[in-house]
Amino acid sequence: MFFRFFSFIACQLAGGLAGWYATSSTHTATSELVGILAGVVLGGVAWFLLDISRGARLLHWLRVGDASDVALRTGLWGEVSDRTRRLIRAREQMTLESQHRLQDFLSALQASPNGVLLLDAQGQIEWLNQTAALHFGLDAQRDLLQHLGNLVRDPGFARYFARRDYRQGLIMPGRENTATRPVKLSVHLYPYGEGRLLLLSSDITAVEQAEAMRRDFVANVSHEIRTPLTVLAGFVETLQTLPLNDAERERYLALMAQQAGRMQTLVHDLLVLSRLEGSPPPSDAEGIAVPTLMHQLEQDGRALSAVLSPTCEPLHRLVFETSLSGEIMGAPSELLSALGNLVSNAIRYTPSGGQIEVRARLLADDRAEFSVSDTGPGIAPEHIPRLTERFYRVDLSRSRDTGGTGLGLAIVKHVAQRHGAELTIQSTPGKGSVFRIIFPSSRVRLSP
Ligand code: ADP
């Protein structure tokens, strides 16, 4: 301010001096005074014009200038220009930070596994993440500012959207929903701001499937237990009400024992399955020698084949061979149970006189293959993908007659998965089946 005042006075002084100098040759005091006064006025006007031009430069810079540099460096306008530049810089910095924060926020919403969609007060799309775009078949760029009701045509959603009561969510079919592959979305609208809406969507297909599987499972278990229980209750009533001779009593008791045994097997298999599902994968610190495993399978297999025979002689030709003398690392009881189930199935489903071969060998890439082949009835191709589902049976009566629970192959699949092994099924109706479990080389320890 002082400089400004000083420069104004200096300009006037300079003007006055110049006026005096210009009129000094006249040697009259009046004209010299007039010259000085005119010089002072002209000096003031010149200062004023200069000042205005500096102010105009500043104004021009404020309108279109580059904020990285100042318009003027000196004087009051210089300071105004410098302070303005700093203010602009600070604002720009704040805007940049806000933009970064907004970008981070949007990236977080973009990474969300749920669909997020923002609607303005007119129901037009303001922003949506990729998951929401996928769920509703929208384009995150093209469909901005489009009315959501025009783009999502599901009647259930249209009613929900129009109702304006969003306390509850909605379950609606997903865009890729088909009769064979149902896709379910859970959708919920939340009002916020002034008439705006936040839409959250999530794909609940897997949850719904798990829930349906749980319901089916409970229904299946109840059904499986109810049948032998009904039979048992019937026999108990007969024993209580009818006078029976010893032979009849023996026969009824044997049938009751058979039904009780069936329930025991079912409960045993259910417990095995739940243990397999609830425990961590077996370590590869322990294992079972392949010859020991094969010996155990052979003993059990021959016993089962003999039990099924009226003469107590094995019903089938059974071949057990191994060219692998190492160990399979994992849980021995699980491995025995899985391979035992395959051998038991082959024996139970192959008619008398059939041949069952159980072989173990090392593959070229150091994986170990166990195969169980039979000359039984075989399985039609459409059943094969579903065989490892719990309680899935191709031949229900044969399964029940031979003490099957419908859980055997589900157990085999679980054990194989837990050991990183692969279960393959090949079958030709009328000719027989081959079930293979192939263990990865990491689960094979070769004999030194
Ligand atoms: P189950 O206890 O009924 O044998 P599994 O899960 O072990 O149950 O097998 C499922 C179904 O697969 C069986 O009910 C049977 O119809 C069919 N199956 C399994 N193994 C064989 C086989 N070796 N030959 C023919 N059918 C088989």
Residues whose N, C-alpha, C, O or C-beta is under 5 A from the ligand:
A	BS01	ADP	N345 A346 Y349 G376 G378 I379 L387 Y392 R393 V394 D395 S399 G404 T405 G406 L407 G408 L409 A410 S433
